[in-house]
Structure formats: C-alpha cells, structure tokens
Amino acid sequence: MQTAMKQHDVVILGGGPAGSTVATLMASQGFDAVVVEKEHFPRFHIGESLLPASVTIFERLGVHQPIRDAFIRKPGGKWLYGEKEVPGEFSQSDTKATFKQNPYSYLVERSTFDKILIDRSIEVGADVRFGTEVTELITDNGRVTGVRCHDDQGQNYELHARLVVDASGLRSVIPSKLRIRHLTEPHRMGIYAQYTAKPTRDDVKAGWFIGQMFYDGWTWLLRLPGDRFSVGTVMTVDRFKKSGLSPAAMLDRLVKENPLLNEGMTIDRERISDVMVTGNMGNSSERLAGDGWVAVGDAAYFIDPCYSSGVHLAMKSAEMVADQVMAAPKHKAVELSLFTRYQKEMRRHEKTVHNMVDAFYIASRNTSVQKMVTSCQGGYFSRKFVTFVGGDFQKNASYVSRVRVYSKITAKLFGNDATRSAENHPEYLHPVAQADQPIAATGKPTEDRSMAAISLTD
C-alpha cells in the first residue's frame, strides 16, 4: 500500500493521450510521475482521426515508428457539401505551417494508439496504475495536494504530489468536483459504431477523413485497419430527441440514406460493435489551473469533433504543461503563477477553434454559405484552411475570425434554400417528412446498447 506521506512530483489523472504525454516527458527526465487510470488498456475510445501537427510530438515521445507501423496514413480531410467537395490536403498548406516537413497524419484505432502511448510512459519509468479511480481530492488550505484512490482490488490509498494534472477527459475530475465545469451551447451529441466492409470511394481507400454535412449536423466515414470503418454522426441533442429514434435506429437510418455512408462502403457492410453515444459534448472549465492542479486536454475544455482537433490539443496542452513544470525549481510546490501563459494560450486556442466550428455549423444551416465556401477553393483560402485543419490553430486566429464574420453576413443576406434537398431542411431527421421533400424511411431499428459519456477525443 502507498505510504500516505510520500510526495511524488506529479500525479496524473487519466492515461489517454494527454496523460501519457505528461507522464512520458516527465518520467524520461527523471521526474516521479504516477498515472491513475480508471480503465484497463487496451480499451475502446472514439477519436481516430489525427492531425499532422501532432507528428512532431510523436517523434519527441519516441512513438512515431510504432504508430507508423500500425495505422493508415492520412493525407488530409475532406468535407462534402451536398455534391460539392472541400478538400484539405495537408501537403497544400501555407509556407508557415509547422507541419510543412511532415504533411500527413494517421487514422488510428484508439485502443491500440492509446496503448502505444501509455506503454511508452511505462517504458521510461512512469508508475501507471490501471483500474484505479479517484474518489476524492486532498486539499490543504485550499490547495490540491493529492487524491484518494480506490482500485479494482479493493485497495484504498492516498497519493500526494507537488502537482496534480487532470487528464481525465470529459469526466474532468477536478473542475467537476470544484463545480467550475459547465456545458456549452448548443448541446450536441455523437452517435457512432464500427462496421466491417470494403471502401468504394477512392479517397476513402487512400486514407482520407471524409465528412458530410446535413442541416446543423454531419456524418463521418474513415477507414480502420482490417476492412473496418469508424462511422458516426454529430447533431444537436434536441434534433435527436425530436427524431423519436433510438441511437442505433438513427445510425442505421443514416447509413441507409446518407450519400457518404451509404455509398462509401460496400453494400455487404455489417455493424460489428455496439452503437455508442456521447451526450452533451461541449464543455468548458472556468479555470484551467488552480493551486496544486492543472487541467489538460478535454478536462480543460471540449468544443466539437468536426475538425479532429481533440487529440492534438490534448497532446499539445500536455506538452506545454510538462515543459513548464520541468523548467520550474524542483522539490518545491508548483505555483499557480507558472500556468498564467498556459491558460492564456489555451483560451486563445479555444476561441479560435470555437470560431471555426461556429462557421462550420453556419454553413451546415445555410446553402448560401456552402456556395461561398465551395466557390472559394484554391489559392490563399485553401492554403490557410489546410494550415488550420492541420493543427496550427493559434497562428490562424485572424483568418478564422474573418471566415466566421463572412459566413454570418452571407447567411443573413441570402439564407438557406431548403428545397435543394431533404438534408438542407431544418426538419431533416424529424419523424414526419415534409410533403415536398420526402425523406427516406429508416427500416427496423437495430439493437441499441448505448454507452454514455465516452469522449470523442481524449
């Protein structure tokens, strides 16, 4: 049993990409790092599409080669606006892109990907404790000094540290316990599963992430190793409730009628996993750090998975925190002031990604904005877009802000032509189809064994 008074350098809550990044960087430099992870790895997780800006972090952690060996190389992402395509090929970024020398990323199976990362943490000396849950924060005069834990062997013990890093994903242990974690509007949810089939589109075969818009929502299709696919949709909770469908029936309907999902896989497709759900994905914490603690990755905030930013922001934020702690005086409590710059940079990231996500959903609700976006392909617009979606969020804040403003103005002036297709109608996926815009039937619902509160990213 852990001695109550031993003080570690850092206790990390969560062994996903954020937690393992902190653990590997610090343990490899001789710091005493303990990871407390509720699950046993490998375990299922959503968030398979990665960004090229993460590749330099893979190199630094010493995990790029096993990632390269295990997964499908991803040359870019592509959005379908009806029949129009908006491609973002990573090799077509602007000259200032940080990933100019490695214009690619990977489509990964998170169970394997996350295990590669945490195994590296163990290899360099981190103390990783699977099957262990945090039950309580330990505080001293308002400062978090450790955590009380319960493991699946029935043991209860305490861990004390100079710093507690919350990398617990959407559970966001510390902000939730401190009641500074809040849902953000509008409330969106994800529904997803794995299928077995063969790809029919050339871009899917080539490893592209492909997404398709519908009114105020979208679907995705991406390849996994072994003739498997990650298939899913994101929509508002309100839209899902109005449909009257179960999660499995909703996904079944979209696979049957959505052009991307229906035509991107062979007709002999078969669902090979439970249908899973993440409800109320948008979250943000009032503070990202406090006395004795700091939040990284989804535990800090989560916006939306539409630009696959979650894993990259998780690992980047973890890298920033690890570097700042390692540069601080050893054997002393980590002061809150150390994270002033970190919090400012993370808030700028949050605002920029939020602006781009807002512009994305404005486009999903307005055919006029879709036309504007598809007509602006090539040249400056495309290069800046590729640089942003490759992971360089902060450098493109002003560009993203302009895109959002132009989208709002265009939407206000020209609006949405709901007669173009059923998918452009505000009541798409509602149970009663419009007389002039028939919507395909769903067929019989499939079995639904949903799992709530699974993060789409970290």
C-alpha positions as CSV (number, residue, x, y, z in Angstrom):
1,M,0.0,0.0,0.0
2,Q,1.2,3.5,-0.9
3,T,2.8,5.4,2.1
4,A,0.5,8.3,2.7
5,M,3.1,11.0,3.1
6,K,5.4,10.2,0.2
7,Q,5.3,13.1,-2.3
8,H,5.5,12.5,-6.0
9,D,6.5,15.2,-8.5
10,V,3.2,14.7,-10.4
11,V,0.1,12.6,-10.1
12,I,-1.8,12.4,-13.5
13,L,-5.5,11.6,-13.6
14,G,-6.1,9.6,-16.8
15,G,-3.9,7.6,-19.1
16,G,-5.2,8.8,-22.5
17,P,-3.1,10.8,-25.0
18,A,-2.9,13.9,-22.6
19,G,-2.0,11.9,-19.5
20,S,0.5,9.7,-21.2
21,T,2.2,12.7,-22.9
22,V,2.8,14.3,-19.5
23,A,4.0,11.1,-18.0
24,T,6.4,10.2,-20.8
25,L,8.0,13.6,-21.0
26,M,8.5,13.9,-17.2
27,A,9.4,10.4,-16.4
28,S,12.0,10.3,-19.2
29,Q,13.7,13.3,-17.5
30,G,13.8,11.6,-14.1
31,F,10.7,13.0,-12.5
32,D,8.5,10.9,-10.3
33,A,5.3,10.6,-12.3
34,V,2.2,8.5,-11.3
35,V,-0.7,7.9,-13.6
36,V,-4.1,6.9,-12.2
37,E,-6.3,5.4,-14.9
38,K,-9.8,4.1,-14.3
39,E,-9.9,1.6,-17.1
40,H,-7.6,-1.3,-18.2
41,F,-5.9,-0.9,-21.5
42,P,-6.5,-1.6,-24.3
43,R,-10.0,-0.1,-24.2
44,F,-12.3,1.3,-26.8
45,H,-12.2,5.1,-27.5
46,I,-13.5,7.3,-30.2
47,G,-11.4,9.9,-31.9
48,E,-9.5,8.1,-34.6
49,S,-8.6,11.0,-37.0
50,L,-5.3,12.7,-36.1
51,L,-3.6,15.9,-37.3
52,P,-0.1,16.4,-38.8
53,A,0.9,18.9,-36.2
54,S,1.0,16.0,-33.7
55,V,3.7,14.1,-35.6
56,T,6.5,16.2,-34.0
57,I,5.1,15.3,-30.6
58,F,5.1,11.6,-31.6
59,E,8.8,12.0,-32.5
60,R,9.6,13.6,-29.2
61,L,7.8,10.9,-27.3
62,G,9.6,8.2,-29.2
63,V,6.3,6.6,-30.5
64,H,6.3,7.6,-34.2
65,Q,7.6,4.4,-35.5
66,P,5.1,2.0,-33.9
67,I,2.3,4.4,-34.9
68,R,3.6,4.5,-38.5
69,D,3.8,0.7,-38.5
70,A,0.3,0.1,-37.0
71,F,-2.0,2.6,-38.8
72,I,-3.3,4.0,-42.1
73,R,-1.5,7.2,-43.3
74,K,-3.9,10.1,-43.7
75,P,-3.1,12.7,-46.4
76,G,-5.9,15.1,-45.5
77,G,-9.6,15.6,-44.7
78,K,-12.5,16.3,-47.0
79,W,-15.9,17.8,-46.4
80,L,-18.9,17.1,-48.7
81,Y,-21.4,20.0,-49.0
82,G,-24.1,18.1,-50.9
83,E,-22.3,17.0,-54.1
84,K,-19.5,19.6,-53.7
85,E,-16.2,18.7,-52.1
86,V,-14.0,20.9,-50.0
87,P,-10.7,19.0,-49.7
88,G,-7.9,19.9,-47.3
89,E,-4.8,18.1,-48.4
90,F,-2.0,18.6,-45.8
91,S,0.7,19.0,-48.4
92,Q,-1.1,22.1,-49.7
93,S,-0.6,24.2,-46.6
94,D,0.8,27.7,-46.5
95,T,4.6,28.3,-46.1
96,K,4.4,28.9,-42.4
97,A,2.7,25.6,-41.4
98,T,4.6,23.9,-38.6
99,F,3.9,20.5,-40.3
100,K,5.5,21.5,-43.6
101,Q,8.1,18.8,-43.3
102,N,5.6,16.1,-42.4
103,P,2.3,16.9,-44.3
104,Y,0.5,13.7,-43.2
105,S,-1.1,12.1,-40.2
106,Y,-2.8,8.8,-39.4
107,L,-6.2,7.2,-39.0
108,V,-5.8,5.2,-35.8
109,E,-7.7,2.7,-33.7
110,R,-7.6,4.4,-30.4
111,S,-7.4,1.2,-28.3
112,T,-4.1,0.4,-30.0
113,F,-2.9,4.0,-30.3
114,D,-3.5,4.8,-26.6
115,K,-1.8,1.6,-25.5
116,I,1.3,2.5,-27.6
117,L,1.4,5.9,-25.8
118,I,0.9,4.5,-22.3
119,D,3.3,1.6,-22.8
120,R,6.0,4.2,-23.7
121,S,5.2,6.0,-20.4
122,I,5.8,2.8,-18.5
123,E,9.0,2.1,-20.5
124,V,10.6,5.4,-19.5
125,G,9.7,4.9,-15.8
126,A,6.2,6.2,-15.1
127,D,4.2,4.4,-12.4
128,V,0.9,3.6,-14.2
129,R,-1.9,2.3,-12.1
130,F,-4.8,0.8,-14.2
131,G,-8.2,0.0,-12.7
132,T,-7.9,2.9,-10.2
133,E,-10.5,5.5,-9.6
134,V,-10.1,8.9,-7.9
135,T,-12.7,9.2,-5.1
136,E,-11.7,12.4,-3.5
137,L,-9.3,15.4,-3.7
138,I,-7.0,16.0,-0.9
139,T,-6.6,19.7,0.0
140,D,-4.7,21.8,2.4
141,N,-5.8,25.4,2.9
142,G,-7.4,25.4,-0.5
143,R,-4.5,23.8,-2.3
144,V,-4.9,20.4,-4.0
145,T,-2.1,18.3,-2.6
146,G,-3.2,14.9,-3.8
147,V,-6.0,12.4,-4.4
148,R,-7.7,9.5,-2.6
149,C,-8.0,6.4,-4.8
150,H,-9.8,3.1,-4.9
151,D,-8.5,0.3,-7.1
152,D,-10.3,-2.8,-8.5
153,Q,-8.5,-5.0,-6.0
154,G,-10.4,-3.2,-3.2
155,Q,-7.5,-1.1,-2.0
156,N,-7.9,2.5,-0.8
157,Y,-5.0,4.8,-0.6
158,E,-3.7,8.3,-1.0
159,L,-1.3,9.8,-3.5
160,H,0.4,13.2,-2.7
161,A,2.2,15.3,-5.3
162,R,3.7,18.7,-6.0
163,L,1.2,18.9,-8.8
164,V,-2.0,17.0,-9.8
165,V,-2.6,17.0,-13.6
166,D,-6.2,16.4,-14.6
167,A,-6.1,14.5,-17.9
168,S,-9.4,12.6,-17.3
169,G,-11.1,13.7,-20.5
170,L,-14.8,14.8,-20.5
171,R,-15.1,13.4,-16.9
172,S,-12.9,16.4,-15.9
173,V,-12.4,15.2,-12.4
174,I,-11.1,18.3,-10.7
175,P,-13.1,21.0,-12.4
176,S,-16.2,18.8,-11.9
177,K,-15.5,18.4,-8.2
178,L,-14.8,22.1,-7.8
179,R,-18.1,22.8,-9.7
180,I,-16.3,25.0,-12.3
181,R,-17.1,22.8,-15.3
182,H,-20.1,23.8,-17.4
183,L,-21.9,22.6,-20.6
184,T,-21.7,24.9,-23.5
185,E,-24.5,25.7,-26.0
186,P,-25.8,24.3,-28.2
187,H,-25.8,20.8,-26.7
188,R,-24.6,18.4,-29.3
189,M,-24.1,14.6,-29.2
190,G,-22.3,11.9,-31.1
191,I,-23.6,8.5,-32.2
192,Y,-21.1,6.1,-33.6
193,A,-20.1,2.5,-34.2
194,Q,-17.7,0.3,-36.2
195,Y,-18.6,-1.5,-39.4
196,T,-16.9,-4.1,-41.5
197,A,-17.0,-3.5,-45.3
198,K,-14.7,-2.5,-48.1
199,P,-14.2,1.1,-49.2
200,T,-15.8,2.1,-52.5
201,R,-14.6,5.7,-52.8
202,D,-11.0,6.3,-53.9
203,D,-10.5,9.0,-51.3
204,V,-11.6,6.6,-48.5
205,K,-9.3,3.9,-49.9
206,A,-6.4,6.5,-49.8
207,G,-6.9,7.2,-46.1
208,W,-8.7,10.5,-46.2
209,F,-11.1,11.5,-43.4
210,I,-14.4,12.2,-45.1
211,G,-17.3,14.1,-43.5
212,Q,-20.7,15.2,-45.0
213,M,-22.9,18.0,-43.8
214,F,-26.6,17.9,-43.2
215,Y,-28.7,20.6,-41.6
216,D,-27.0,21.5,-38.3
217,G,-25.1,18.2,-38.2
218,W,-22.8,15.9,-40.0
219,T,-21.6,12.3,-40.6
220,W,-18.2,10.8,-40.8
221,L,-16.6,7.8,-42.5
222,L,-13.0,6.7,-42.1
223,R,-11.0,3.6,-42.6
224,L,-9.5,1.5,-39.9
225,P,-7.1,-1.5,-40.4
226,G,-8.6,-4.8,-41.5
227,D,-11.6,-3.7,-43.7
228,R,-13.2,-1.9,-40.8
229,F,-14.7,1.6,-40.6
230,S,-15.5,4.2,-37.9
231,V,-18.9,5.5,-38.8
232,G,-20.8,8.2,-36.9
233,T,-22.8,11.4,-36.7
234,V,-23.0,14.6,-34.7
235,M,-26.2,16.5,-34.1
236,T,-27.9,18.6,-31.5
237,V,-29.5,16.7,-28.6
238,D,-32.8,18.5,-29.5
239,R,-32.7,17.2,-33.1
240,F,-32.1,13.6,-31.8
241,K,-34.9,13.8,-29.3
242,K,-37.3,15.1,-32.0
243,S,-36.5,12.2,-34.3
244,G,-38.1,9.7,-31.9
245,L,-35.4,7.2,-32.8
246,S,-33.0,5.2,-30.6
247,P,-29.3,5.8,-31.2
248,A,-29.0,2.6,-33.1
249,A,-32.0,3.3,-35.3
250,M,-30.7,6.8,-36.1
251,L,-27.3,5.5,-37.2
252,D,-29.0,2.7,-39.1
253,R,-31.1,5.3,-40.9
254,L,-28.1,7.5,-41.8
255,V,-26.1,4.5,-43.1
256,K,-29.0,3.7,-45.4
257,E,-29.8,7.1,-46.8
258,N,-26.8,9.4,-46.3
259,P,-24.8,9.6,-49.5
260,L,-21.4,9.3,-47.8
261,L,-22.2,6.5,-45.5
262,N,-24.4,4.6,-48.0
263,E,-22.1,4.9,-51.0
264,G,-18.7,5.0,-49.2
265,M,-18.9,1.3,-48.1
266,T,-19.8,-1.8,-49.9
267,I,-23.4,-2.9,-49.6
268,D,-22.4,-6.0,-47.6
269,R,-21.4,-3.8,-44.7
270,E,-22.2,-5.1,-41.2
271,R,-22.1,-3.3,-37.8
272,I,-19.6,-5.1,-35.6
273,S,-19.8,-3.0,-32.4
274,D,-22.4,-1.6,-30.1
275,V,-23.8,1.7,-31.1
276,M,-22.2,4.2,-28.6
277,V,-23.2,7.7,-27.6
278,T,-21.5,10.8,-26.2
279,G,-24.1,13.2,-24.9
280,N,-23.6,17.0,-24.3
281,M,-20.1,17.0,-25.8
282,G,-19.4,20.8,-25.4
283,N,-17.8,21.6,-22.1
284,S,-15.5,24.2,-20.7
285,S,-13.9,24.9,-17.3
286,E,-14.0,28.4,-15.8
287,R,-10.3,27.9,-14.8
288,L,-7.7,25.6,-16.3
289,A,-5.5,25.6,-13.3
290,G,-5.6,26.3,-9.6
291,D,-3.4,25.9,-6.5
292,G,-1.8,22.5,-6.9
293,W,-3.6,21.4,-10.1
294,V,-3.9,22.0,-13.8
295,A,-6.2,20.6,-16.5
296,V,-5.1,19.4,-19.9
297,G,-6.9,18.1,-23.0
298,D,-10.7,17.5,-22.8
299,A,-10.5,18.0,-19.0
300,A,-9.8,21.7,-19.8
301,Y,-12.5,22.1,-22.5
302,F,-14.0,20.3,-25.5
303,I,-15.7,22.1,-28.3
304,D,-16.7,19.7,-31.2
305,P,-15.0,16.9,-33.1
306,C,-15.7,18.3,-36.6
307,Y,-12.0,19.3,-37.2
308,S,-10.4,16.3,-35.4
309,S,-8.7,18.7,-33.0
310,G,-9.2,16.8,-29.7
311,V,-6.2,14.5,-29.7
312,H,-3.8,17.2,-30.9
313,L,-5.0,19.8,-28.4
314,A,-4.8,17.1,-25.7
315,M,-1.2,16.3,-26.5
316,K,-0.1,19.9,-27.2
317,S,-1.6,21.1,-23.9
318,A,0.1,18.2,-22.1
319,E,3.4,19.0,-23.7
320,M,3.1,22.7,-22.7
321,V,2.4,21.8,-19.0
322,A,5.2,19.2,-18.8
323,D,7.7,21.6,-20.2
324,Q,6.7,24.4,-17.8
325,V,6.8,22.1,-14.8
326,M,10.2,20.6,-15.7
327,A,11.7,24.1,-16.1
328,A,10.5,25.1,-12.7
329,P,12.5,24.7,-9.4
330,K,12.5,21.0,-8.3
331,H,11.4,19.9,-4.8
332,K,9.1,22.9,-4.4
333,A,5.3,23.1,-4.7
334,V,4.3,24.1,-8.2
335,E,2.9,27.6,-8.1
336,L,-0.3,28.6,-9.9
337,S,1.6,31.6,-11.5
338,L,3.5,29.0,-13.5
339,F,0.4,28.4,-15.7
340,T,-0.5,32.0,-16.5
341,R,0.9,31.8,-20.0
342,Y,-0.5,28.3,-20.4
343,Q,-4.1,29.4,-19.6
344,K,-3.9,32.4,-21.9
345,E,-2.6,30.3,-24.8
346,M,-5.2,27.6,-24.2
347,R,-8.0,30.2,-24.1
348,R,-6.8,31.6,-27.5
349,H,-6.9,28.1,-28.9
350,E,-10.4,27.6,-27.5
351,K,-11.6,30.9,-29.1
352,T,-10.1,30.1,-32.5
353,V,-11.4,26.6,-32.7
354,H,-14.8,27.8,-31.5
355,N,-15.0,30.4,-34.2
356,M,-14.2,27.9,-36.9
357,V,-16.7,25.4,-35.5
358,D,-19.3,28.1,-35.4
359,A,-18.6,29.0,-39.1
360,F,-18.9,25.2,-39.9
361,Y,-22.3,25.0,-38.4
362,I,-23.4,28.2,-40.0
363,A,-22.5,26.6,-43.3
364,S,-24.4,23.4,-42.4
365,R,-27.6,25.5,-41.9
366,N,-27.2,27.8,-45.0
367,T,-26.8,26.8,-48.6
368,S,-25.7,30.3,-49.4
369,V,-22.6,29.8,-47.1
370,Q,-22.0,26.4,-48.6
371,K,-21.9,28.0,-52.1
372,M,-19.5,30.7,-50.8
373,V,-17.1,28.2,-49.3
374,T,-17.1,25.8,-52.3
375,S,-16.6,28.7,-54.7
376,C,-13.5,30.0,-52.8
377,Q,-11.4,26.8,-53.3
378,G,-7.8,27.2,-54.4
379,G,-5.2,29.8,-53.6
380,Y,-5.0,31.7,-50.3
381,F,-8.3,30.5,-48.8
382,S,-7.4,26.8,-49.3
383,R,-3.9,27.1,-48.0
384,K,-5.0,28.9,-44.8
385,F,-7.8,26.3,-44.3
386,V,-5.4,23.4,-44.7
387,T,-2.9,25.0,-42.2
388,F,-5.7,25.4,-39.7
389,V,-7.1,21.9,-40.0
390,G,-3.6,20.5,-39.9
391,G,-3.4,21.7,-36.3
392,D,-2.0,25.3,-36.5
393,F,-4.9,26.9,-34.8
394,Q,-3.4,29.9,-33.0
395,K,-1.4,31.2,-36.0
396,N,-4.7,31.5,-38.0
397,A,-6.9,33.2,-35.5
398,S,-7.5,36.3,-37.6
399,Y,-8.2,34.2,-40.7
400,V,-10.7,32.1,-38.8
401,S,-12.4,35.2,-37.4
402,R,-12.9,36.6,-40.9
403,V,-14.3,33.3,-42.1
404,R,-16.9,33.4,-39.3
405,V,-17.8,37.0,-40.0
406,Y,-18.2,36.4,-43.7
407,S,-20.3,33.3,-43.0
408,K,-22.6,35.2,-40.7
409,I,-23.1,38.0,-43.2
410,T,-23.7,35.7,-46.1
411,A,-26.2,33.6,-44.1
412,K,-28.1,36.8,-43.1
413,L,-28.2,38.2,-46.6
414,F,-29.0,35.0,-48.6
415,G,-30.1,32.3,-46.1
416,N,-30.9,28.7,-46.8
417,D,-32.6,27.1,-49.7
418,A,-34.4,24.2,-48.0
419,T,-35.8,23.0,-51.4
420,R,-32.4,21.8,-52.7
421,S,-32.6,18.5,-50.8
422,A,-34.1,16.9,-47.7
423,E,-30.8,17.3,-45.9
424,N,-31.0,21.1,-46.2
425,H,-34.4,21.2,-44.5
426,P,-34.5,22.4,-40.8
427,E,-36.7,19.4,-40.0
428,Y,-34.4,16.8,-41.6
429,L,-34.4,13.6,-39.4
430,H,-37.7,14.6,-37.7
431,P,-40.3,11.8,-37.8
432,V,-42.7,13.5,-40.2
433,A,-41.3,14.2,-43.6
434,Q,-42.2,17.4,-45.5
435,A,-44.7,16.9,-48.3
436,D,-42.5,18.5,-50.9
437,Q,-39.3,17.0,-49.5
438,P,-39.8,13.2,-48.8
439,I,-37.2,11.7,-46.5
440,A,-36.2,8.0,-46.8
441,A,-37.7,5.5,-44.4
442,T,-35.4,4.1,-41.7
443,G,-36.2,0.4,-41.7
444,K,-36.3,-1.6,-38.5
445,P,-34.2,-0.3,-35.6
446,T,-31.1,-2.3,-34.8
447,E,-30.2,-3.4,-31.3
448,D,-29.1,-0.5,-29.2
449,R,-26.7,-0.9,-26.3
450,S,-25.6,2.7,-25.9
451,M,-22.7,3.8,-23.7
452,A,-23.0,7.4,-22.4
453,A,-20.2,9.9,-21.7
454,I,-17.5,8.4,-23.9
455,S,-15.2,11.2,-25.1
456,L,-14.8,11.8,-28.8
457,T,-11.2,12.9,-28.4
458,D,-9.3,12.2,-25.3
